[in-house]
């Protein structure tokens, strides 16, 4: 039973990993982002494309990685604050906002 669950978990994680670009994949693995987020589907947390739709600035995403606001995502479990160096968080934020398409994301408070 345990081995079946483990294999299922590994298969789900492998599928999630396929969605990330090669330059982002090491970051989502290092900081365990892929445990809760996928690019275009809800997992534990919202899809990155849904985050991009919020049109937060890159700086706001960096801030929210370190100090999440559960009120921004009702219906989801609260995200734990992560200690991600600003340079890595900014790479992640820039990539997340690139998923919105159609140019530079606008700043939104929240």
C-alpha positions in Angstrom: 0.0 0.0 0.0 2.7 2.5 1.0 4.7 1.7 -2.2 1.6 2.4 -4.3 1.1 5.7 -2.6 4.8 6.6 -3.0 4.7 5.8 -6.7 1.6 7.8 -7.2 3.1 10.8 -5.4 6.3 10.5 -7.5 4.3 10.3 -10.7 2.3 13.4 -9.7 5.5 15.3 -8.8 7.2 14.2 -12.1 4.2 15.5 -14.1 4.3 18.8 -12.2 8.1 19.1 -12.9 7.5 18.9 -16.7 5.6 22.2 -16.6 8.5 24.3 -15.4 11.1 25.9 -17.7 14.7 24.6 -17.3 15.9 27.8 -15.6 13.0 27.8 -13.1 12.9 24.1 -12.4 16.0 24.2 -10.0 14.4 27.0 -8.0 11.0 25.4 -7.6 12.8 22.2 -6.5 15.2 23.9 -4.1 12.4 25.9 -2.3 9.8 23.1 -2.7 7.4 25.3 -4.6 6.3 22.4 -6.8 5.0 20.6 -3.8 2.0 23.0 -3.8 2.0 24.8 -7.1 1.7 23.9 -10.8 1.9 26.1 -13.8 -1.7 25.9 -15.0 -3.7 23.8 -12.5 -4.6 24.1 -8.8 -2.6 21.7 -6.6 -2.5 22.6 -2.9 -2.0 26.3 -3.8 -3.2 28.3 -6.8 -1.7 27.7 -10.3 1.0 30.1 -11.2 -1.1 31.3 -14.1 -3.8 32.3 -11.6 -1.2 34.2 -9.6 -0.1 36.0 -12.7 -3.8 37.0 -13.4 -3.7 39.0 -10.1 -1.2 41.3 -11.8 1.0 41.8 -8.7 4.3 43.5 -9.4 7.4 41.4 -9.2 8.3 43.2 -6.0 4.9 42.3 -4.5 5.3 38.6 -5.3 8.7 38.7 -3.7 7.1 40.2 -0.6 4.3 37.7 -0.6 6.7 34.7 -0.8 8.3 35.9 2.5 5.0 37.1 4.1 2.0 35.4 2.5 -1.5 36.9 3.0 -4.0 34.1 3.2 -6.8 36.6 2.7 -5.5 37.0 -0.9 -6.5 33.4 -1.7 -9.7 32.4 0.1 -10.4 28.7 -0.3 -6.8 27.7 -0.2 -4.7 26.5 2.8 -2.5 29.3 4.1 1.0 29.3 2.5 3.9 29.2 5.0 6.4 32.1 4.8 9.4 31.0 2.8 13.0 32.2 3.2 13.9 32.6 -0.4 16.8 34.9 -1.2 15.6 38.1 -3.0 17.5 37.3 -6.2 15.9 33.8 -6.5 12.5 35.2 -5.4 12.7 37.9 -8.1 13.5 35.2 -10.8 10.5 33.3 -9.7 8.3 36.5 -9.7 9.5 37.5 -13.1 8.7 34.1 -14.5 5.3 34.0 -12.8 4.3 37.3 -14.3 5.5 36.2 -17.7 2.6 33.7 -17.6 0.1 36.5 -17.8 1.1 37.2 -21.4 0.6 40.5 -23.1 3.3 42.6 -21.6 4.5 43.9 -18.2 2.3 43.1 -15.2 0.8 46.0 -13.3 1.2 46.5 -9.6 -1.7 45.5 -7.4 -1.9 46.0 -3.7 -2.9 43.1 -1.5 
